[in-house]
Amino acid sequence: MTHNILSPRTAVFLPTALVLAMFITGCSDNTASNNASSSANIDPNVLADTQELVINNMTEPESLDPHKVSGVPESNIGRQLFEGLTNTDADGKTIPGIATEWESPDNKVWTFTLRDAKWSNGDPVTAQDFVYSMRRLVDPETASPYSSYLVDAKVVGADKIVEGAAGIETLGVKAIDDKTLQVTLSEPVPYFPDMLIHNSVKPVHQKTIEAFGDKWTDPANIVVNGPYKVSKWKINDELVLTRNPSYYDDANTTLNTITILPIPSSTTDVARYQAGEIDVTHNEIPTEQFASLKETNGDELRVSPYLCTYYYEFNTVKPPFDNPKVRRALALALDRDTIADKVMGQGQTAAYQLTPTAANGKVTNNPEWSTWDKEKRIAEAKKLLNEAGYNESNPLAFELLYNTNDNHKKVAVAATSLWTQALGFVDVTLTNKEWKTYLDTRRNGNYQIARAGWCADYNEPSAFLNIVKSDNSGNYGKYANANFDSLMAQTLKAGVTPEQRASLYQKAEAQLDQDMGLLNIYHYVSPRLVKPYVIGFSKSDPLDNWQGKDISIAKH
């Protein structure tokens, strides 16, 4: 169901001071939090008798099939159910998963040695499972939103298969024997093992899929190879995971149960945390409660680094944003510093490029316009809109889509007010949709501009820049520039040094900015509340790949 926050053809005009007051002076319940149970009173070596964790994941998952999803909420669940060739540690560094080791003489032919592991039904996990799963990912019949992931990874044949010009058996993935997998790339990709931590390249159980089709992820049918399996799934209520005794490292797993909740409201999330119903909140804290929670909850409120970018995605093939002048005007007129510092105010930083500057490779692009004062930006924005045919008698009208979420709504209302105050002749309709419908709307291109966020699939600039290549399956805004594509292709040519690769990434960011393919707004942090008795929930992983198998509950 579509809910228009503003009726069609109705402009929002709120003074900036009023907008900001709405966000930074809200009420919070300071008495609800009791810090008596602080970390100082918890002995992490004395475990509770009941090893159960309740965590909010923000939304109902689109699917449990790793080849059918593209969102962070789904990856959070997939990480508990499936284990890929590689994994990550508490600092986000790549470590062995099902593969115990890997090697490549040229960064093109990679050989992975698999450990002894089993599926939850007792079947052995074999190299052929990975062959089947990677073929399924790129198979047009699967229609995976991540089908181009192996294209970006330069796996031989992936591009032709995705285009429908070759069969899946031509993919450069081969089982040498049950415990040896070979993957052949068309270009050297030195970070290829890092890419294999992602949800889309986790293995799935072929016999189960063939037996149950689309119903293979039902709790009664699903077969997994990760530390947890599904025991209960009540739609829009809870997803309950229990330990998988067939998991190869079950002996070192402590949590018996993980209950995952789909609460989209961060205010409700915090309220249930304070009531003792949730152990770990989602990594969004209401902006108006942040300061008081920091004061009352002490070190329970964690603000961790997070490799994610919040941006507005233009539909570049649909009016009015098929005109680059209109795209640039909105980007110039948006005071992203106000949104980062005042609307969010939790450590987020204004974004003038897609790649977070904290990502490996240290890519930095500082467009000239980012140094202009507010008056100069607004004057140039108005000039561009006038050239595009928009003025007081013909205002710029468009619909802004976002998924249902308190903070997304606040940013959308603030952005609309800032645009209107700066430009005057802007007429914005805000539309929010629940997660699944929002994703479908974006994928089908049925929008003009949409709230979007991208979190790194692995810690490398290509994890961001690949998504706006013209052939990327996640490029819903249809941004296309031959020079941008060429720069990204050059990053993986033989002999390219890390320094040269970083320079090419910087040039790609400059091209993206020149075309204004996206409106970057801020780079994330990850604020969440974590009960002091939750041991092992990492606060130093910039990928935020929390893992139930590494968590335990201390006596409290």
Secondary structure, DSSP 4 states (H G I P E B T S, - for coil): --EESS-TT------HHHHHHHHHS----TTS--GGG-GGG--TTSB-SS-EEEEE-SS--S-S-TTS--SHHHHHHHHHH---SEEE-TTS-EEESSEEEEE-SSSSEEEEEEPP-B-TTSPBP-HHHHHHHHHHHH-TTT--TTTTHHHHTTBTTHHHHHHTSS-GGGSSEEEEETTEEEEEBSS--TTHHHHTTSGGGS---HHHHHHHGGGGGSTTT----SSEEEEEEETTTEEEEEE-TTSTTGGG----EEEEE----HHHHHHHHHTTS-SB--S---GGGHHHHHHHHGGGEEEEEEEEEEEEEE-TTSTTTTSHHHHHHHHHH--HHHIIIIII-SS-EE-SSSS-TTSTT------GGGGS-HHHHHHHHHHHHHHTT-BTTB-EEEEEEEES-HHHHHHHHHHHHHHHHHHS-EEEEEEEE-HHHHHHHHHTT--SEEEEEEE-SSSSTHHHHGGGSTT-TT-TT----HHHHHHHHHTTSTT--HHHHHHHHHHHHHHHHHHT-EEEEEEEEEEEEB-TTEES--SS-TT----GGG-EEB--
